[in-house]
């Protein structure tokens, strides 16, 4: 069958052409890259193997570099040792020379001087010889070389102390890894980390509890974050960690911007709680290690309910003093109000009365309170005046009042019993009120239905009389006589039934209609009082424009007063009002207390309860002003705020804030009058807990000392090393039944203190030391390695080191093979033949020490040669294997490319033939 709709031959040719082209492209890719595997699709398993081999090769290459660096370090140390050897050889020559008795003492002194300088140079070389700033010869060097591609493929060696204090002693560490050691290992922690982000510049306080253990809790007092930098808070946390024996060394805080990263080094859980902030700041806690915990924002657990205004400027009182003589008369005005001092004003009561008048005069024009006191000093009044408002006190119109002498007066009686009709009886001052003016006469009596008339000789005098047994005084000396006469007439009428009295043109008329006689005087010995006036001269007076006390007449700055004189007080300072600005942040019902003196005194406090609706502050202002009589504080609305003002400039407080909803008040004191705060209800506080990660099982090791001796050793955790210097134990009764725990602890107290010092110097706060009954216990709270190394004792003493349960194998640390106490190079001398001979032995030992140390370094260097050679061989073979896996076989791939190119040409030609094969069908359509 002939068809033209489907050209099967063309389809087959196209398929084969595509397949050949893919093979040709793959061959071209391999030839251009040189690699058989160019993607995982080429050979997934082969790619994985080749990648691991690449890591191995590159790791081995770095290991070779590390080994070469180690050889350089060893060579540096050995080079310095060679120079020390040369100096020791010279010192040995000097010792031999000094041993010869042909040398006198001066010769030996000269030899010893050179020997001393050589010792100094040895110590200088020891102190300064370093490789990449790593000291090599001071005994602190313990090097670990990474000489393999994997973790743990290491070479560790130490270099002995080459100082003169170590060389020559049989206790010197003279060979690599020669000292005994013991290792303990607990369960190492996985750090637990949280981030504390402080939202807003504020003062923050909180507590952090580690491991849900109340003994491992620190409290951070309120600490300010300024300008978005939490460094001060991180420092506060670290200070508290360092101060707490239970937490020290197991946690650390670091700040970055507003965030503090808190790390529990021993993997303990972390709980942040009891959070407070001074204003509106919050704390967001984000877990880093504990992926199961969600971040949480903590709010202030305490309300902020009070703010105190420390005050503006209280007024300084204006003050003045006035002094006048007794028995003299004065008139003056205080702030425009007249005050008089009379000749009869001589006692304290009179002085107090005058002081009260002056006080009233001052307060009549002042906004404050005046204080005026009167004191008597040697016949003079001193009036001390003060106005607490600071307003000026003015004294004007000062006058010294003088009088001339007036003789004694008399009273005339008319129409009284004992005198004839119309007869007048005159009785002078001191006379008896009888018909004949003597005590033996008949008493004057006002008869019933009669009207007596009493006349007075001089209206400038004061008169004393009686009627019906009552005494009456008419004061014409200091008061208006007519007014006094009218007053007495009214008093007589009021006091005596049926009797009326009146002032009739200066005559006192008394009418009796009582139905009985009324005695004018009821006793024969009574006398008339009408004393005259003694002349009064001008008195002395003084004014001081400042506070004074007592006699101010001689005080500097005092002014002597004459008629018409004026005086002004020293000016005070007016008050600067205390002000607080309250911005109410939401519509709500607000409750707070205004404390008028900031001291909580109930008499000056008032509770304010008011609603804020639609931002209208009028109700709040009115509520506060309604209590201003109690609090002395007024309120006004200003720029959307309520301004509280205390005019006298003294302190006040707003306390006891609460709101029914979420309303708060931003309270700001005027400049220089205190701080500001956000008055708000207590937040929900809340707390954050990050579960423990891999919590450490502390590594412990007990050290038991065999006997009294001097011990030295090193403590390392794998990262840091603490060097414990040679320190004594007494052990006078070690293990004896008579010894108490205190006794044993005292025996190891010195070395316990030295261990603590060494750990602190090495910043190994996570390791602690304690003693119990003479046994020291080292505790690594992080659970990492705890190793005692480089043990030495001066005598035969040993230490039994016992790691915690399942943490290692206990050992007896003993350096007996190298023990014995001999002199070191630092002590050699050439001053005498004897010490020079001893120096020869010491120097020989020192040379042997260096020889052994150099031998050890040489062995290390040779070992590293072999290491490098072996690593190079491994690299060659690994690279060969890697090449076989991933490199292309050029001969094979070139053949494949040639084949593909030929097949591609053939397929193209056949495709053309297939496409033309159906052309013959068209001939059937012709004709």
C-alpha positions in Angstrom: 0.0 0.0 0.0 1.3 3.4 -0.9 0.6 6.3 1.6 1.8 9.9 1.8 0.1 11.0 5.0 2.7 9.3 7.2 6.4 9.1 6.1 7.7 6.3 8.4 11.1 6.3 6.8 11.5 10.0 7.6 10.5 9.6 11.2 13.0 6.8 11.7 15.8 8.9 10.1 14.9 11.9 12.3 15.0 9.7 15.5 18.4 8.2 14.7 19.7 11.6 13.7 18.8 13.1 17.2 20.3 10.1 19.0 23.6 10.4 17.1 23.7 14.2 17.7 23.2 13.6 21.5 26.1 11.1 21.5 28.2 13.6 19.6 27.4 16.5 22.0 28.3 14.3 25.0 31.6 13.3 23.4 32.4 17.0 22.7 31.6 18.0 26.3 33.9 15.3 27.7 36.7 16.3 25.3 36.3 20.0 26.0 36.2 19.6 29.9 38.6 16.6 30.1 36.2 15.1 32.6 34.0 12.0 32.2 31.6 13.2 34.8 30.4 16.7 34.2 27.1 16.4 36.2 25.4 14.0 38.5 23.4 12.7 35.5 26.6 11.4 34.0 27.4 9.2 37.1 25.8 10.0 40.4 27.7 7.5 42.5 31.0 8.4 40.8 30.4 12.1 41.4 29.9 11.4 45.2 33.0 9.3 45.4 35.1 11.9 43.5 33.8 14.7 45.8 34.9 12.8 48.9 38.3 12.1 47.4 38.6 15.9 46.6 37.9 16.7 50.3 40.5 14.0 51.3 43.1 15.4 48.9 42.6 19.0 50.0 42.6 18.0 53.7 45.8 16.0 53.2 47.5 19.0 51.5 46.6 21.3 54.4 47.8 18.6 56.8 51.2 18.6 55.0 51.3 22.4 55.4 50.4 22.1 59.1 53.2 19.5 59.6 55.6 21.8 57.9 54.6 24.7 60.2 55.1 22.3 63.2 58.6 21.6 62.0 59.3 25.3 61.7 58.0 25.8 65.2 60.3 23.0 66.5 63.2 24.4 64.5 62.7 27.8 66.0 62.6 26.4 69.6 65.7 24.2 68.9 67.6 27.2 67.4 67.0 29.1 70.6 68.1 26.1 72.7 71.3 25.9 70.7 72.1 29.4 71.7 71.3 28.7 75.3 73.6 25.7 75.1 76.4 27.9 73.9 75.8 30.3 76.9 75.7 27.3 79.3 79.1 26.1 77.9 80.5 29.5 78.5 79.1 29.5 82.1 80.7 26.1 82.6 84.1 27.5 81.5 83.7 30.4 84.0 82.8 27.9 86.8 85.8 25.8 86.0 88.0 28.9 86.0 86.5 30.1 89.3 87.1 26.7 90.8 90.9 27.2 90.4 92.5 28.6 93.6 94.8 30.8 91.5 91.8 33.2 91.3 91.4 35.7 94.1 88.0 37.0 95.3 88.0 40.0 93.0 88.7 37.7 90.0 85.8 35.5 91.0 83.6 38.6 91.4 84.4 39.5 87.8 83.7 36.0 86.6 80.4 35.9 88.5 79.4 39.2 86.9 79.7 37.7 83.5 77.9 34.6 84.7 75.0 36.7 86.0 74.7 38.5 82.6 74.6 35.2 80.8 71.8 34.0 83.1 69.8 37.2 82.3 70.3 36.6 78.6 69.1 33.0 78.9 65.9 34.2 80.6 65.5 37.0 78.0 65.7 34.4 75.2 63.2 32.2 77.0 60.8 35.1 77.5 61.0 36.4 73.9 61.4 33.3 71.8 58.0 32.9 70.0 56.5 31.5 66.9 53.5 33.5 65.6 53.4 35.2 69.0 53.2 31.8 70.8 55.8 31.6 73.6 57.9 28.4 73.1 60.4 28.1 75.9 58.7 29.4 79.1 57.0 26.0 79.9 53.6 27.2 78.8 53.7 25.7 75.3 51.7 22.6 74.6 51.2 22.3 70.8 48.7 20.2 69.0 49.3 19.7 65.2 46.4 18.7 62.9 48.4 16.3 60.7 45.5 14.4 59.1 42.4 15.1 57.2 39.9 14.1 59.9 39.2 15.2 63.5 41.5 13.6 66.0 44.3 13.0 63.6 46.7 15.0 65.8 50.2 15.2 67.1 50.6 16.7 70.6 53.9 17.7 72.1 55.2 20.1 74.8 58.4 22.0 75.2 60.0 22.1 78.6 60.7 25.3 80.6 64.2 26.5 79.6 64.4 29.3 82.1 67.2 29.4 84.6 64.7 28.7 87.4 64.0 25.3 85.8 67.2 24.2 84.1 69.5 22.1 86.2 66.8 20.9 88.7 66.0 17.3 88.8 62.4 18.3 89.0 62.4 20.1 85.7 60.1 18.9 82.9 62.9 17.8 80.7 61.2 15.7 78.0 58.2 15.9 75.8 55.2 14.4 77.6 57.4 13.2 80.4 55.1 14.4 83.3 52.4 12.1 84.5 48.8 13.1 83.9 45.2 12.0 84.3 42.0 12.8 82.4 38.3 12.9 83.3 35.4 13.5 81.0 31.8 14.1 81.9 28.9 14.8 79.4 29.9 17.9 77.5 27.2 20.5 77.1 25.5 21.8 74.0 25.1 25.5 74.4 21.5 26.9 74.9 21.1 30.3 73.3 18.3 33.0 73.4 18.2 36.5 71.9 16.8 39.3 74.1 15.7 42.2 72.0 14.8 45.4 73.9 12.1 47.5 72.2 12.7 51.2 72.9 15.2 53.3 74.8 14.1 52.6 78.4 15.3 51.3 81.7 14.8 47.5 82.0 14.9 45.1 84.9 14.3 41.3 84.9 15.3 38.0 86.3 17.0 35.0 84.6 16.6 31.5 86.1 18.9 28.8 84.8 18.1 25.1 85.0 14.8 25.7 86.9 17.0 25.8 90.0 16.3 28.7 92.4 19.9 28.8 93.4 20.9 29.6 89.8 19.0 32.8 89.4 20.3 36.3 88.7 18.4 39.6 89.1 19.1 42.5 86.8 18.4 45.8 88.4 16.8 48.5 86.2 19.4 49.4 83.6 19.1 52.0 80.8 19.4 51.3 77.1 20.5 54.5 75.4 20.6 55.3 71.7 19.6 51.8 70.7 22.7 50.2 72.3 22.1 47.3 74.8 25.8 47.1 75.8 25.0 48.4 79.3 22.4 45.7 79.8 24.8 43.0 78.6 27.4 44.3 81.0 24.9 44.2 83.9 24.0 40.6 83.0 27.7 39.6 82.9 28.4 41.4 86.2 25.6 39.4 87.9 26.8 36.1 86.4 30.4 36.8 87.7 29.0 37.7 91.2 26.9 34.5 91.6 29.0 31.5 92.6 26.4 29.1 91.2 26.2 30.7 87.8 29.7 32.0 87.3 31.4 30.5 84.3 28.3 28.8 83.0 26.7 31.7 81.1 27.7 34.8 79.1 25.9 37.7 77.4 27.0 39.7 74.3 25.3 42.8 72.9 24.7 43.8 69.3 22.5 46.9 68.8 19.3 46.4 70.7 19.8 42.7 71.1 21.6 40.8 73.8 22.6 37.2 73.0 22.4 35.2 76.3 24.2 31.8 76.2 23.9 29.0 78.8 27.3 27.4 78.3 26.3 24.3 80.3 23.1 23.7 78.3 20.7 24.6 81.1 17.2 25.8 80.5 16.7 29.6 80.4 13.7 31.3 82.0 13.3 35.1 81.7 10.7 36.5 84.0 9.6 39.4 86.4 10.3 41.9 83.5 9.9 45.6 84.3 10.4 48.8 82.3 10.4 52.4 83.4 8.2 53.6 80.5 6.6 51.6 77.7 9.6 49.4 76.7 9.0 45.7 76.0 11.3 42.7 75.7 11.1 40.2 72.9 12.8 36.9 73.6 13.7 34.7 70.6 14.9 31.1 71.1 18.0 30.1 69.0 18.7 26.6 70.2 15.2 25.5 71.3 13.3 25.2 68.0 10.2 24.1 69.8 9.8 27.4 71.7 8.1 30.4 70.1 9.3 33.9 70.5 7.5 36.0 73.1 7.2 39.7 74.0 7.3 40.4 77.7 5.5 43.4 79.2 6.1 45.3 82.5 4.8 43.1 85.4 4.4 46.2 87.6 2.1 49.2 87.2 3.6 52.6 86.8 1.3 54.6 89.0 3.1 57.6 90.3 5.3 60.6 89.4 6.8 63.2 91.7 7.5 66.8 90.8 10.6 67.8 92.7 9.5 71.5 92.7 10.3 74.7 90.8 11.8 77.3 93.0 10.3 78.0 96.4 10.0 81.6 97.4 12.7 83.2 99.6 11.2 85.3 102.3 11.6 89.1 102.5 12.8 90.2 105.9 13.2 93.3 108.1 13.5 94.3 111.8 12.2 97.3 113.7 13.3 98.3 117.2 11.6 101.0 119.4 12.0 102.0 123.0 9.5 101.2 125.8 7.4 104.0 127.3 7.6 106.0 124.1 5.0 106.5 121.5 5.3 105.9 117.7 3.2 105.8 114.6 4.1 104.2 111.3 2.6 102.5 108.3 3.4 98.9 107.1 2.5 98.4 103.5 0.1 101.4 103.9 -1.6 100.3 107.1 -1.1 102.4 110.2 0.3 100.8 113.4 0.8 102.6 116.7 3.0 101.9 119.8 1.9 103.6 123.0 3.7 104.6 126.1 2.0 102.0 128.1 3.1 99.2 125.8 5.9 97.7 127.8 5.2 94.0 128.4 5.3 90.9 126.2 1.5 90.8 125.8 1.5 94.3 124.4 4.4 93.5 122.1 2.5 90.4 120.8 -0.5 92.6 120.1 1.5 95.1 118.1 3.2 92.2 116.2 -0.2 90.9 115.3 -1.2 94.3 113.8 2.1 94.4 111.8 1.4 90.8 110.5 -2.1 91.8 109.4 -0.7 94.8 107.6 1.8 92.7 105.7 -0.7 90.0 104.7 -3.2 92.7 103.5 -1.0 93.2 100.4 0.9 89.8 100.1 0.0 86.5 98.4 1.9 84.7 101.1 2.0 84.3 104.9 3.8 86.8 107.2 5.6 86.0 110.4 6.2 88.7 112.9 7.7 88.1 116.4 8.2 90.6 119.2 11.0 90.3 121.7 12.0 92.6 124.6 15.6 93.5 125.0 16.8 96.0 127.7 13.7 98.2 127.6 13.2 97.9 123.8 10.8 96.1 121.5 12.3 94.4 118.4 9.8 93.3 115.8 11.2 90.7 113.3 9.2 90.6 110.1 9.2 88.1 107.3 6.9 87.6 104.2 7.3 84.1 102.7 6.0 85.2 99.3 9.2 87.2 98.9 7.3 90.5 98.4 8.8 93.7 99.7 7.8 95.0 103.2 7.5 98.8 103.1 7.6 101.0 106.3 6.5 104.7 105.7 5.2 107.7 107.6 7.3 107.0 110.7 6.5 109.4 113.5 7.8 109.7 117.1 4.7 110.8 119.1 5.6 113.3 122.0 3.2 114.8 124.6 3.4 117.6 127.3 2.4 117.1 131.0 -1.3 117.3 132.0 -2.2 117.6 135.8 -4.5 115.1 137.5 -8.2 115.7 136.9 -11.5 115.6 138.9 -15.1 114.5 138.6 -18.0 116.7 139.7 -21.2 115.1 141.0 -24.6 117.0 141.0 -28.0 115.9 142.3 -26.7 113.1 144.4 -27.6 112.2 148.0 -25.2 114.0 150.4 -25.3 117.2 148.6 -27.9 120.0 148.7 -30.3 120.7 146.0 -28.3 121.9 143.0 -25.1 121.6 144.9 -22.1 120.2 143.1 -19.4 118.1 144.8 -16.0 117.9 143.1 -13.7 114.9 143.9 -10.1 115.0 142.6 -7.9 112.1 141.5 -7.4 109.9 144.5 -10.2 111.4 146.5 -13.0 109.5 148.3 -16.5 109.8 146.7 -18.2 111.2 149.8 -20.0 114.4 150.6 -16.9 115.9 152.1 -14.3 114.1 150.0 -12.9 112.2 153.0 -13.1 108.6 153.9 -15.2 109.4 156.9 -17.9 111.2 154.9 -21.2 109.9 153.6 -21.0 107.9 150.4 -22.6 109.4 147.4 -25.9 107.7 146.4 -28.2 108.2 143.4 -31.7 108.4 144.9 -34.8 106.9 143.3 -36.5 109.2 140.8 -33.4 111.4 140.7 -31.0 112.2 137.8 -27.4 112.7 138.7 -25.0 114.6 136.5 -21.2 113.8 136.4 -18.8 116.2 134.8 -15.2 115.6 133.9 -12.4 118.2 134.2 -10.3 117.2 131.1 -11.3 115.1 128.2 -7.6 114.0 127.5 -7.5 111.9 130.7 -8.9 108.5 131.7 -11.4 108.3 134.5 -12.5 105.4 136.8 -15.9 105.3 138.6 -18.5 102.9 140.0 -22.2 102.4 139.9 -24.2 99.6 141.5 -21.0 97.8 142.5 -19.6 97.7 138.9 -16.5 99.6 137.8 -16.4 101.6 134.6 -13.4 103.3 132.8 -13.6 106.2 130.4 -10.3 106.2 128.3 -9.6 109.7 127.0 -5.9 109.2 126.8 -5.7 106.9 123.8 -9.3 107.1 122.5 -12.0 109.7 121.7 -13.4 110.9 125.0 -17.0 111.5 123.7 -17.1 107.9 122.2 -15.8 106.5 125.5 -18.5 108.5 127.4 -21.3 107.2 125.2 -20.0 103.6 125.5 -19.9 103.8 129.3 -23.4 105.3 129.3 -24.7 102.4 127.3 -23.0 99.8 129.5 -24.6 101.4 132.7 -28.0 101.3 131.1 -27.6 97.7 130.1 -26.3 96.5 133.5 -28.8 98.2 135.8 -32.5 97.7 135.6 -34.5 100.9 135.9 -31.4 103.0 135.4 -30.7 104.9 132.2 -27.6 106.9 131.3 -26.6 109.2 128.5 -23.9 111.5 127.2 -25.2 115.0 127.2 -22.7 117.3 125.7 -19.8 115.8 127.6 -21.9 115.3 130.8 -22.8 111.8 132.0 -26.5 112.0 133.1 -27.8 109.0 135.0 -31.5 108.7 135.8 -32.8 106.3 138.5 -36.3 104.9 138.1 -35.5 101.5 139.7 -37.7 102.2 142.8 -34.6 102.1 145.1 -31.4 104.1 145.8 -28.4 103.1 143.8 -24.9 103.4 145.3 -22.4 105.3 143.2 -19.6 103.8 145.3 -20.1 100.9 147.6 -17.1 101.1 149.9 -15.8 103.9 152.1 -12.2 103.2 150.9 -13.0 103.7 147.2 -11.2 106.5 145.3 -11.7 108.5 142.2 -9.3 107.8 139.3 -8.4 110.7 137.1 -4.6 110.4 136.6 -2.8 113.2 134.7 -0.4 112.7 131.8 3.4 112.7 132.2 5.4 114.4 129.4 6.7 111.9 126.7 9.9 112.7 124.9 10.9 111.3 121.5 12.3 107.8 121.7 15.1 106.0 119.7 14.1 103.8 116.8 16.0 101.6 114.3 15.2 99.8 111.1 17.3 96.9 109.6 16.6 95.7 106.0 17.3 92.1 106.9 16.4 89.6 109.5 17.7 90.6 112.9 17.5 89.4 116.5 17.6 91.3 119.8 19.3 94.7 119.9 19.9 95.7 116.3 21.1 99.2 117.1 24.7 98.3 116.5 24.3 95.9 113.6 25.9 96.9 110.3 23.5 98.4 107.9 20.9 99.4 110.5 19.1 102.8 109.9 18.3 105.2 112.7 14.7 106.4 112.3 13.4 110.0 112.6 10.1 111.6 111.8 9.2 110.9 108.2 11.8 108.1 107.8 11.0 105.1 105.6 12.4 101.6 105.3 12.3 98.7 102.9 12.9 95.0 103.7 15.6 93.0 101.9 13.8 91.6 98.8 13.1 87.9 98.7 12.8 85.7 95.6 9.3 85.1 94.3 8.4 81.4 93.7 8.8 79.7 90.4 5.7 77.5 90.1 6.0 73.7 90.0 4.3 72.3 86.9 3.5 68.8 85.5 2.1 68.2 82.0 -0.4 65.3 81.7 -1.2 63.9 78.2 -4.2 61.5 78.4 -3.6 58.9 75.7 -7.1 57.4 75.3 -10.7 57.9 76.2 -11.3 56.1 79.5 -12.2 56.6 83.1 -9.1 57.7 85.0 -8.4 57.5 88.8 -5.4 59.1 90.4 -4.5 61.0 93.6 -2.9 64.5 93.7 -0.6 64.7 96.7 -0.1 68.4 97.5 3.2 68.0 99.3 4.5 64.8 97.9 4.7 63.3 101.4 1.3 61.5 101.4 -0.1 63.7 104.1 -3.9 63.1 104.1 -4.7 66.7 104.8 -3.4 67.8 101.4 -4.3 64.9 99.2 -7.4 64.4 97.0 -8.5 61.5 94.8 -9.6 62.5 91.2 -12.0 60.3 89.3 -13.0 61.6 85.9 -14.1 60.4 82.5 -12.3 61.5 79.3 -14.6 61.3 76.3 -13.9 62.5 72.8 -10.6 64.0 74.0 -12.5 66.7 76.0 -10.4 67.6 79.0 -12.8 70.0 80.6 -14.2 67.5 83.0 -10.8 66.5 84.2 -9.7 70.1 84.7 -12.8 70.9 86.7 -12.4 67.8 88.9 -8.8 68.8 89.7 -9.7 72.5 90.4 -12.5 71.4 92.7 -9.9 70.0 95.0 -7.4 72.9 94.7 -8.3 74.3 98.2 -7.1 71.0 99.6 -4.1 70.4 97.3 -3.0 73.9 96.5 -2.7 72.7 92.9 -4.7 74.2 90.0 -5.3 72.7 86.5 -5.6 74.2 83.1 -5.9 72.9 79.5 -3.0 73.7 77.2 -2.2 72.2 73.8 -4.3 69.1 74.4 -2.7 68.5 77.8 -3.7 69.1 81.4 -1.1 71.4 83.2 -0.9 71.0 86.9 0.5 74.1 88.7 1.6 74.6 92.3 2.2 78.3 92.7 4.6 78.2 95.7 7.2 76.1 93.8 7.3 73.2 96.2 7.1 69.5 95.5 3.9 67.5 94.8 3.0 64.1 93.3 0.5 62.3 91.2 0.0 58.8 92.7 -2.4 55.9 92.7 -3.0 55.9 88.9 -5.4 53.4 87.4 -7.8 53.3 84.4 -10.7 51.0 83.7 -9.5 50.2 80.2 -6.1 50.6 78.6 -5.8 54.3 79.0 -2.5 55.7 80.2 -1.0 59.2 80.9 2.3 60.5 79.7 3.4 62.6 82.7 6.2 65.1 82.1 7.6 67.5 84.7 8.7 71.0 83.7 12.4 71.4 83.0 14.6 70.8 86.0 11.6 69.6 88.2 12.0 65.9 87.9 11.7 63.0 85.4 8.9 61.9 83.1 7.0 58.6 83.0 4.2 56.7 81.5 1.4 56.2 84.1 -0.2 52.9 83.1 -1.8 49.8 84.5 0.3 46.7 85.2 1.0 44.6 82.0 0.5 40.9 81.8 4.2 40.4 82.4 4.4 36.8 81.3 7.6 34.8 81.1 9.7 33.0 78.5 11.3 29.5 79.0 13.8 27.9 76.6 14.1 24.2 77.4 17.6 22.8 78.1 19.7 21.7 75.1 22.3 19.0 75.8 22.8 19.7 79.5 26.2 19.1 80.9 27.1 16.4 83.4 29.8 18.2 85.3 33.2 16.6 85.2 34.7 16.1 88.6 38.1 15.0 89.9 39.2 14.5 93.5 42.8 15.1 94.5 44.1 13.4 97.6 47.6 14.5 98.8 49.8 11.8 100.2 52.0 13.9 102.5 53.4 17.4 103.1 55.3 18.6 100.0 55.3 21.2 97.3 53.2 20.3 94.3 52.8 21.9 90.8 50.8 20.9 87.8 48.6 22.2 85.0 44.8 22.0 84.6 43.4 22.0 81.1 39.9 21.6 79.6 41.1 21.2 76.0 40.8 24.9 75.2 42.6 26.7 78.1 45.3 25.8 80.5 45.8 27.0 84.1 49.3 26.6 85.6 49.4 25.9 89.3 52.7 27.1 90.7 54.7 25.0 93.2 52.7 25.3 96.5 52.9 23.6 99.8 50.5 21.3 101.7 51.1 20.7 105.4 49.3 17.4 105.9 50.7 17.3 109.5 48.0 14.8 110.5 46.8 13.6 107.1 44.4 10.8 107.6 44.9 10.7 111.3 41.9 10.0 113.5 42.5 13.0 115.7 42.3 15.4 112.8 39.0 17.3 112.2 37.6 18.3 108.8 38.6 21.9 109.5 42.2 20.8 110.3 42.4 18.9 107.0 41.0 21.8 105.0 43.6 24.1 106.5 46.3 21.6 105.4 45.4 22.2 101.8 44.1 25.8 102.0 47.3 27.2 100.4 47.2 25.0 97.3 43.4 25.4 97.1 43.9 29.2 96.9 46.7 28.8 94.3 44.4 26.6 92.1 41.7 29.3 92.4 44.2 31.9 91.3 45.4 29.9 88.4 41.9 29.2 87.1 41.0 32.9 87.4 44.1 34.0 85.6 43.3 31.5 82.7 39.6 32.8 82.6 38.4 29.3 83.4 35.5 30.4 85.6 33.5 27.2 84.7 36.0 25.2 86.7 35.8 25.5 90.5 37.7 24.0 93.4 36.5 23.1 96.9 37.9 21.1 99.8 36.3 18.5 102.1 38.3 17.0 104.9 41.6 17.7 103.1 40.5 16.4 99.7 40.3 18.9 96.9 37.5 18.5 94.3 37.8 20.1 90.8 34.5 20.6 89.0 34.1 21.5 85.4 30.5 22.7 85.1 30.5 22.4 81.3 31.2 18.7 81.3 34.2 19.1 79.0 37.6 17.4 79.6 39.3 17.9 82.9 43.0 17.0 82.7 45.8 17.2 85.3 49.1 17.3 83.5 52.8 18.1 84.1 52.6 17.0 87.7 55.7 17.6 89.8 56.5 17.4 93.5 59.5 18.8 95.3 59.9 15.6 97.4 58.3 12.2 97.3 54.7 13.5 97.6 52.1 12.1 95.3 48.5 12.9 94.4 45.8 10.4 94.0 43.5 11.8 91.2 40.1 10.2 91.0 37.7 11.2 88.2 33.9 11.1 88.8 31.9 8.0 88.3 32.4 6.6 84.7 34.4 9.7 83.8 37.9 8.2 83.6 40.4 6.0 85.3 42.0 7.2 88.5 45.8 7.5 88.8 48.5 8.2 91.3 50.4 11.2 90.0 54.1 10.5 90.8 57.3 12.0 89.4 59.6 9.9 91.6 61.8 9.0 88.6 62.7 12.7 88.2 62.4 13.8 91.8 64.9 15.2 94.1 65.7 18.8 95.0 68.8 20.2 93.4 69.9 23.7 92.5 68.9 25.3 89.2 71.0 27.5 86.9 69.4 30.6 88.5 71.2 29.9 91.7 74.7 29.2 90.3 77.5 31.5 91.2 81.3 31.9 90.8 82.0 33.9 94.0 83.8 31.1 95.8 85.6 27.9 94.8 83.0 25.8 96.5 79.9 27.3 94.8 81.7 27.3 91.5 82.3 23.5 91.8 78.6 23.1 92.6 77.7 25.2 89.6 79.6 22.8 87.3 77.2 20.0 88.4 74.2 22.2 87.9 75.2 23.4 84.5 75.9 19.8 83.4 72.4 18.9 84.5 71.1 21.9 82.6 73.0 20.9 79.5 71.5 17.4 79.8 68.0 19.0 80.2 68.5 20.9 76.9 69.9 17.8 75.2 66.9 15.8 76.1 64.5 18.6 75.0 66.3 19.0 71.7 66.3 15.3 71.2 62.6 15.3 71.7 62.1 18.2 69.2 64.4 16.4 66.8 62.3 13.3 67.1 59.2 15.3 66.5 60.7 16.9 63.4 61.8 13.5 62.0 58.4 12.1 62.7 56.9 15.0 60.8 59.2 14.3 57.9 57.7 10.8 57.7 54.3 12.2 58.2 54.7 14.5 55.3 56.2 11.8 53.1 53.3 9.5 53.9 50.7 12.2 53.3 52.3 12.9 50.0 52.0 9.3 49.0 48.4 9.1 50.0 47.7 12.3 48.0 49.3 10.7 44.9 47.3 7.5 45.1 44.0 9.3 45.9 44.4 11.7 43.1 45.1 8.8 40.7 41.9 7.1 41.9 40.0 10.3 41.6 41.3 10.7 38.0 40.2 7.2 37.0 36.7 8.0 38.2 36.1 11.4 36.8 38.6 12.0 34.0 37.7 11.3 30.3 39.5 8.6 28.3 40.6 10.7 25.3 41.3 7.8 23.0 37.9 6.3 23.5 35.9 9.6 23.5 37.7 10.7 20.3 36.7 7.5 18.6 33.1 8.0 19.8 33.1 11.5 18.4 34.4 10.4 15.0 31.8 7.7 14.8 29.0 10.1 15.8 30.1 12.7 13.2 30.0 10.0 10.4 26.7 8.6 11.6 25.3 12.1 11.7 26.2 12.8 8.1 24.7 9.4 7.0 21.5 10.1 9.0 21.1 13.5 7.4 21.5 12.0 3.9 19.0 9.3 4.6 16.5 11.9 6.0 16.8 13.7 2.7 16.2 10.5 0.8 13.2 9.6 2.9 11.6 13.0 2.4 12.0 12.7 -1.4 10.8 9.1 -1.6 7.1 10.1 -1.9 7.6 12.4 -4.9 6.8 9.6 -7.4 3.2 9.4 -6.2 2.6 12.8 -7.8 2.9 11.2 -11.3 -0.3 9.4 -10.8 -2.0 12.8 -10.7 -0.7 13.8 -14.1 -2.8 13.6 -17.2 
